[in-house]
């Protein structure tokens, strides 16, 4: 560390902080600058001795972030939080201290942008460390997005933080530059677009483009520079002509400016649309700013008088604003030289919204915030998605699919605008409006005409749904829906439906298990009593949870019976019945049972740790059945004297068990299952995969497991995979 870098905190970045104060005075003259000074002083003290990879004092970073936030015309609370945004994450300052000194509002914003800490042992392998880092990044982003759902200022500060990090990206090693640039392009730039903050969006895209594709960035920069003189000459001619007409029509106060096309937009058009650079004519467009809304349409008429409009390239975002609040008229005309010329027309207020997005819709002077309906809609989506998905990876997959994909805008019969991912269907529309509506949908009308539910929606469609109170979704819907949100809701429904069937099987098995253990099932399985007993089981909140886990094979009947039996014997001894048909309680050991050979029944294929009984055969040893096996229950009635109670602890051997996994058919499913089997050290004897017409896949797999806990671990981990609808243990005949 260079000695001259140890300057006193008050001297670090002072001129930049003065620039920040000047910026705040310009748009927030009533702001309390003493609070900003206190925040700056705390940041200097907290970050003292810390330096960025570029070599500059670390406090320079929060000052630059605060300047970006101030430049977006955010309130003074946001600027204070920007100055302090890294103190909790990177220094010894506690969040409680920030809240105490600067108020709970600042504390909430700082907490929202603070990353979660990485908790991993020092002896962790590189693979474990990388996995933990990935999980932390996903969890941190999820935490931040949910904090944004409560207060959009959290994300504005984070976007400013990311923008300054992108501006100083060159100081980082190549692999870290690539990771951050990819994350910026995939998450933060699209999010800035959804919030309408164009100033940040295009800068993030261009900076990420430069880091990811430096050669292409340099090439396009040179091509744009070469053709700049000709474009500027043509634009000057068009501007002069339009200015003359505006003056004649009493619109001399209108401002005319050029609108340069940023480099990533050019690259995207060349790659995605396959357009050569020579055929990209809208590298520089014209923007007209007026005072009143009606003047926008007057300017549009003048433009169409001067130049011939190109068919199908007029968009009225004033009458139909985008969900992020963006409003403007867009038209493309053939200029004097015959080349296309793009023109955008908007009022000054619309221009503020277009440049600064959600920031222009916040007013905290009266303790209230005013945001567009689109931002409120975004908040609801984030809360909804957070409850749909149990893991951060599921949450981020849904966000990237539904939030950051290309959108289609349709209308409800009442005229409300609903944004959906491209290729969405009426089913996606139904679940986007409300889950209950989606579950009851049986048909749809698009623009007044009945259509199949698999029809693809187009921009401007008016969608009307036909519902029925007793309707149920079809598995076929999974084949055509486009929204990850819809898939999650359908998957939850089908899991719940399968869970009901599993609970019924589990309750029947538990009833028979209790009866075989000498306990009256009627006194135990009542809803109130069983709800109380459910609290004794892990991951169970009520009776249905217990029954379902038994029916799915996750919880053994033996384990449930033993736990319930212990409680009943202590609290309700009157429920204990005389056990019949159990003349011994022997232990299964390697090689046999008391020198008698044994074998597993093919019908239920029990494993160590399960509640089992032995059936003494004539000359063929003892056959071990699960106590809840249907054949064992039949033998209980017909040959009870030949049944013996057995104890089968784990013996180190492995035993084959059959499972059936039902999932949405997606790429990478088999790989995900294989990774879990490898991590749990589970051998596979056989595996068969079949796909169904309803876009699902069934995997029948025979695993070699040691005991019940081993099997439960495998089933739990596979069951938590994205898109897995159910996983069941398959018994023989």
N, C-alpha and C positions, 0 to 999 in steps of 0.2 A: 504494500500500500504506500503510495508516495506521501512524503511528509507534508507537502503543501495541501494535501487533501484533508488535513485535520483542522480545517478552519472552524472558527466558533460557529455554533448553530445560527446565530443571528445574521451571519454574513453569507450563509448558503442560499443562493437563489433569491436574494433580496430584490434585485431588479425585476425578476420574473413575478415575484409576489406583488410588487408595485404595479406591474402591468395588469395583474389580476384585479387589484383594487380599482384601477381605472376602468376596467371592463365592467365591473359590478356597478360602479357609480353611473355608468352610461345608461344602463337599462333598469337598475334597481336603486334609484336615488335615495329611497327611504330605508335601505338595508343598514343594519347595525354593523359597521366595519370593525368595531372592537371585538365582536365575536369571531370574525374572520381572523383577526390578528391573534386571538387566543388559540384558535385552532391551528394556525400556522406555527405558533410557538411550540405547541404540544407536538406537532408533527416533526419539527426540527429536533426537539429533544429526544423524541422516541426513536427517530431514525439516525441519530448521531452515530457516526462511525460506520454506517452502512453505505455501500456503493453499488451501483448497477454494473452490469457486465461491460457497459460502454466506458466506465471509469468515472462517471459523474456522480455527485452525491445523491443518495437515494431520494432525499426530500424533493429533488427536482421533479420526480415523477408525479407525486400527488399534486404539486403546484400546477403542472401541465394539464393533468386530468381536470382539476378545478377550473382552469381556463377554458377547456373545451366545454365543460358543463355550463359555465357562465356564457360562453358564446352561443349556446343553444337556448339562451334566455330562460334558464331554469331559476327557481327561487333560491333565496339565500340559505335555506336549510340544506338543499341539495349541494350547494357549493361547499358548505362547512363539512358535510359528510364526505365529499370528494377529497378534501384535504386530509381527512382522517381515515380514508377507506382501507389503508394497509396497516394501520397501527395495531389493530387487534390481531391480524393474521401474522404479521412479521416482527412484532416487538412484544415487550412485556406488558403493554397497556391492556387492561381488561375492559371488556364491553360494558360492564357495569359502571366503570369509571367514566367512560365516554358519555353514557346516558346521564350520569349524575352531573357532569360538568356542562353538557351541551343540550340536555333534554332528551326525553324518550324518542322523539321523532328522529333525531340524528342517530341515536343508538340503534333504532330499527333499520335505518338505511345502511349503516355500517355493518350491522350483523347480516343483512341480506346479501351483501357482496363479499363477505368473508368466506373463504374456502374452508371445507372441513379438514381437520388434521389427519395426517396419514398415520394410522395405528398399525404397526407391523414390527415383529421382533427383529433383533439385530442379526439373528441366524437365518433369516429368510433367504430363500434362493432367488436368483434373478427373475425366474418365472413368477414366483409368488409376489415379489416386489412389483413387477410390471402389472400383474393382475390387480393387486391392491391399489396401485396408482390409477389404473383405468376405472376401478370401482369408485375411488374417491372423486375423480373428475366427473363421473356421471352423477354421483350423489350431490356433489357441490352445485352442478348445473341445475339439477332438479330442485334443490333447496332455493337457489336463486330465482328460478322461474316461478316457484310458488310464492316467494316473497314479492316478486313483481306482480303476481295476481292480486296481492293486497295493496301494493303501492308501486306504480309504474316507474317512479323515480329511481328505484333500485336498479332497474335495467338501464336507464339512461346513464347512470353513473358507471355501470359495468361496461356499457358500450364506449364511453369516453375512456375508461381504463384500457380497454382492448385497442382502441384507436391509437393511443399514445404508445402502447407496447408494439403495435405494428409499425409505427413510424421509427422505432428504434430496434427493429428486428435484426438488423445486420450484425449486431454485437453478439448474437447467440450462435451456438454451434449449428451446423447444417441440419442434423436430425431434429433438433428442437424447433428450428425455424419452420421446417416442413410440417411438423405436428401442429404448431400454433396456427400456421397459415391455413391448413386444411380445416381446423376447427372454426377459424374465422369465416371461411367461405361457406361451410356447411351449416353453421349455427348463427353466428353473430350478425353477418351481413343480411341474411334473410329476416332475422328478427328486427333489425333496424328498418327494413322495408315494411314489415307488418306494422311497426309503430309509426311509419310515415316519416322517419328522420332521414331524408334523402341525403343531406350533407354528410352524414356519417356513413350511410350505406355505400355510396359510390367510392368513398375513400378506402373503406375496408376492402371492397372488392378489388380495387386497383392495387393496393398494397399486397394483398394475398396473391393476386395474379403475378405480381413482380417476383414474389418469393417462390412460388410454385413453378412458374414457367419463365425464367429470366430471359431466355433467348427470344421467345415469342414476344415478350413484353418490349424488349429492345427493338425488335423488328417492326412491330406495329407503331411504336413511338417514332421511328425514323420515317415510316410511310406517311404518318399523319403530318409530321413536320414538313415533308416535301410538298404536300398538296395544300398546305395551310394558306399560302399567298393567294392562290386561285380561288379558294373557298371564301376567303375574307373579301376579295374583290366582288364576287357575286353577291355575297350577303350585304355588303355596303350598298350595292345598286338596289337590291330588293328593299332594304331598310329605308333608303331615300324615297323610293316610290311610295311605300306604305305611309311614311311620315307625311308626305304631301297630301295624300287622300284623307288621313286622319285629321289634319289641320282643317281641311275644307269641310269636313263633316262635324266639326265642333268637338273633336276628341284629341285636341293638341296636348292635353295633360297626360296622355298615355305614355308609358315608358316602353321603349323597344330595346331588347338586349339579345345578345347571342347566347346560345345554349350548347356548349361543347359536349360532345359525346365521349364519355370516359372510356378508357382503353379496354377494360374488361368487357364492356358491352360490345365493342367492335370485335374482339376475339371470340366472344360467345356467338355472335351472329355468323362469323366466318366458319366456326367449327360445327355448331349445332345445325345451322340452316344451309351450310355449304356454299355461302355467298363469297366470291372472291372480293378482295379489298377494293378493286376498281369499280365494283358494282354497289358499294355501300355509299349511298348519296347523302344520307342524313348525318354526316359526321359533325356538322354544325348547323343547328336549327335556330329558329327565331322564337322569341318569347315576348308577348305583349302583356303589360300589366296596366290595368285600369282601376277605377275607384268603385264602380257599382256593378252588380251582377248583370243588369240588362245591357250594360255597355259591352260586355263580353260578346253577346250575340250580334251587336252592331258591328264590332270589329270583325267577327267571323264573316258577316255579309260582305264587308268591304274586301276582305282577303279573297273571297270567292268571286268577287267582281274583277279583281286584278289578275288572278291566276285561276287556271282550270283545276277544280278539285278532283282528286283521284278517287274513283269509286270504291266504296267499302272501307275507306281509311279515315272516317270521321267518327269521333267518340265524344259523347257528352257526359263527362264525369261531374258536371255541375248538377244536372237533374238527377243523376244516379251516382252519387259519390262512392268511392271505394271504401271498404270496411275500415281502413285506417284513417278515414276522414279526408282523403285527397279529393280535391275538386279542380277541374280545369276543362277547357275545350281543346281537343286535339284534332288537327286536320293536316292532311298532306296534299300539297298542290304541285303542279308543274310550273317551275319558275320560268323566267324570261328565256333562259338558255335551254329550256326543255328538260332540265334535271329536277328530280323531286326535291321539294322544300317542305320541311316539317315546321308547323307553327303551333305553339301552345298559347292559349289566351285565358287569363285569370285575373281576379281582383288582387289587391295587395294583401288582404286577409287570407285569401286562398294561397297566395304565394308563401306567406309565413308558414301556413300549415304544411305546404308541400316541402319546404326546406327543413323545418324543425319538427314536424310531426306532432306527436303527443305532447311535446314540451310546450307548445303554444296553447294547449287546452287546459293547462294547470294554473289555478289562481288560488293562492293560500292566504290571501289578505284577510279573508273572512273565515278562515279555518275550514274551507271546503274546497274540493277539487271538482273541476268540470271537465269531463273527457267525452270523447265521441262514443256513440253506441257501439262502434266497431271495436274500440278498446275494451269497453265493458264486456262485449261478446268474447274477446280474447281472454279476459280474466276468467269468465265462466268456463271456457274451454280448458284452461290450465287446471282449474280446480277439479273439473270433471275427469280429465285425463289422469290426474294424480290418484283418484280413487279407483280408476279402471285397472291400473297396473300395479302389481305388487313389488316389482323391482325397478331400479333406476334405468336399466337397459331397456325394459319394456316401455317405460315412460318416454325415454328419449327416442325410441323407435317410432312411437305414436306421434310425438311432436314433429319429428323430421318428416314423417309421411304426410300428416294432415296440416301442419302449420307452415312448413317450408316448401311444400310442393307447389306446382302451378295450380292456380285456383280457377273455379268456375262459379259464377254468381247467378243465383236463381231467386225467384220470388215466391213468397207464400201468397195465398189468395187475398190476404189483407194488404199486400204490398211491401212486407218486410223483406229485406235482402238477407239471403243466407249464402255464406261462402263455403264451398266444398272443394276437395281435391278434384283435379281433372279426372274424367271417366267415371264420376260418381253416378249413382242410380237413385231412383225414388226411395229405395231402402236406406241408402246413406242419408238422404234428406230427412227421412222420418226419424232416424236415430239421432240426427244432428239437432232436430227440434226438441225431442224428448224421448227418453228410453221407452216409456210406456206406450207412446205413439208408435214407435217402431215395432214393439212386440204385438200390437193389435192390428198392424197394417195387413190388408189382404189385396189391395189394388191401388192404382194411381192414375190420375189424369194429368197430362202435360198439355198446357194451353187448351184445356177443355176436352181433350181427346183421351179415351181410355188407352193405356199402353201396358205392355208387360213390365213387371217390376225390375227386369234386367235392362231396361232401356237406359241409354246414356244421356245425361242431362247436358244441355248447351246453355251458354250465357244468355240470360234474359228469359229463360223458360219460367212459366208460372206453374207450380206444382201443387196439386190438390190430392190428398190421400183418402182412400176408402178404408175404413176400419171396421172391426167387429170385436165385441167385448171378449168373446171366448176364443179368439184366434191365437195361433201359435206360430212362431218362426219356423222356417224350413231349413234343414241343413244345406239345401241347394243354394241358399242365399250366399253362403260363403264362397261360392264359385265366381260370383260376379261383383260383390261389393268392393269399393275402392278405398274406403276410409279405414284406417287402423282403429279409429274410435269405434266404428260399427263392428269390426271384427272382434274387438275386445268385449263389447256388449253381448254379441251373439255367443262368443265362447263362454262368457260367464253364465248366460242362460242355459246353454247345453250342459255345462258342468253342474249347474244347480239341478237340472232335470235328471241327470245321471245320478246326482247325489241323493235325490229322493228315492230312486230305485235301490241304491246302495244302502241307504238307511233302513229300508224295509227288510233287506236281506240280513243286515247286521242285527236288527232288533230280534228277528226270528232266531238267529244263531245264538245270540246272547241269552235269550229266553231258555233255549234248550240246554245251553251250557250251565246256567244257574240251576236248572232242574236236576241235571246230572250231578251237580255239586251239592245237592240237598238243600237248595234254597227255593222258597216259593217265589216264582217270577212275578206273580200278580202283586205282591207286596213291595216289589222293587222297581218295576218298569213303569209305574205310573208317572205321568209327566212331571208333576211337582217334585216327587221324590227323586226321579232320575235327573232333573235339572240341578238339584242340590249335589248329587253324586258326581255330576259331570265336572264340577270344579276340582275334583281330585285327579283328573286326567290332563296331561299336557295338551295344549292347543285345542282344548274343548271348552266351550262356553255354555252349552246346553245339551239336552238329551240327544237331539238330532246329530250333533257333532260326534258324539260317542258312537251312535249306531252307524253313521256313515263311515267312520274310520274303520270300524269292524268290518262292514260290508265291502269296503275297498281293499281289505287285507293289510291296512297300515297298522291297525291295532289288533293284537291277537285276542281271541276269545278267552284263552287261558289267563292272560294278563288282566283283562277286564274282570273276569270272574273272581280271581284271587283278590283283587283290590276291593271289589264290592263285598265279597265274602267276609273279609276282615272287618269292614265297617259294620256289616249286618250282625256279625257275631257279637260285636261290642254294643251296638245300639238297639238291635231288634232281634234278640235270640229266638223270639217266638216264630220267626220265619224259617228257622232251620228245620228241615225235614229229614227223615231217615233215608240214608242213601242205600240203594239196592244195586246189586250187580257189581260190587267192587270188593273182591275177596283178597286183594293184595295191593301194595303200593311199592312196586319194584322200580329200580333205576336202570335205564338203558345204558349199557356200557359197550365199549368196542368189542365186537365179537359176539354179543348176545345179551340175553337177560337171564341171569342166574343159570348160565350154561345152556340156555335154550336159544337156538338161532331165531332171528327175527328178520322181517322185511317190511318195507314201507308199502302201504296200500296204494295201488295205482289210481284209485278214485280221487284221493285228496292229497297225496304226496306230502305228508307232514314233514316238518323240519324241527331240529332242536329248539327248545324254548316255547313250543306250542303246547296247548292243552291236549294231551293225547290219551287214548285208551288202547289196550291190547286185546286182540281176539285170539284165543287159543284154538288153533286148528288141530285136526287129527293127523299127526305125522308130518306136518309142514311148519312147525314152529309157531311163532306168534306174529300176527300181522298188526302193524301199528296204524291206527286211524286217528285222524283229528277228532276230538270229542264232538264237534259240531257237524261232522261229516254225515250226510244223509244215510249212508250205509251203516255207519256206527249207530245212528239213532234207531235204525230198523232192527239191528242186532240187539239193541237195548230192550226192545219189546219182545223179540222172539227167542234170543239165546243169552239172556242177561248173565246166567251163571258162568258163561265162558268168557266174559269180559273182565279184564283186570285193569286197575288204575296204574298208570305208569308215570314216572318222572324222567324226562329226557333232556338233560342239560347239554350245552355245547360240548362237542368232543373233538374239535379241531378238524373234522372232516367237512367236505362240501357236498351238498345235495341239490339235485336239479329241481327247479321251480319254473312253472310256466307263467308268463305275463302277457297281457294284451294291452298295447298302447294305442289309443285312438287320438289322432291329432289332425290339425289342418295340414294339408299337403304343401310343404314349403321347402325351398332349397336349403340345404344344410341341416335338416332335421336329423338324419341318420348320424351325421358327424357330431351333433350336440349330444345325442344319446351315447355314442361311443366314447366321447370324452368323459361323461359321467361314469360309465362302466370302468374306464381306465382309472379314474381318480379314486373310485371305491374298491379297486382291486377285485373286480368281479369277472370271472371267466364266463364266456358265452359258449353254449353247446350248439345252439342253432338259432337262426333268425330268418324270418320270412316277412317280406313287405308286400302289401297289396294296396293299390289306390282305388278309390271309389269315385263314382260319377258326381258325387256331391262335394268334391274338392277336399275330401279327407283321405287320410292314409291310416292303415292298420298295420302295426308291427307286432307279430307274434314271436316272442323270444323266450328261449329256455336258458336260464341263468343257473350257475352253481353258487349257492350261498351257504354260509356257515351256520346261521341261526336267524331267529326272528329280528333282532336289532339290525343285522346286516341287510336283510330283505327290506325292512322299513326305511333304512337310509337310502337305498337305491330308489325305492318307489317315491319317496318324498322329493328327491332331487329331480327325478324325471318328471314328476307331476308338476313341478314348479317351472318347467321350461315354457317359453312362449309358445302359444298355439296348441299345447297339449290339452285335449278336452277331458280325457279320463285315462287312468291306468288301473287295471284290475288283475288280480291273481286268478288264473284260469285253472279250474279243477277238472278232473276226468269225469267219466260217466259214473 
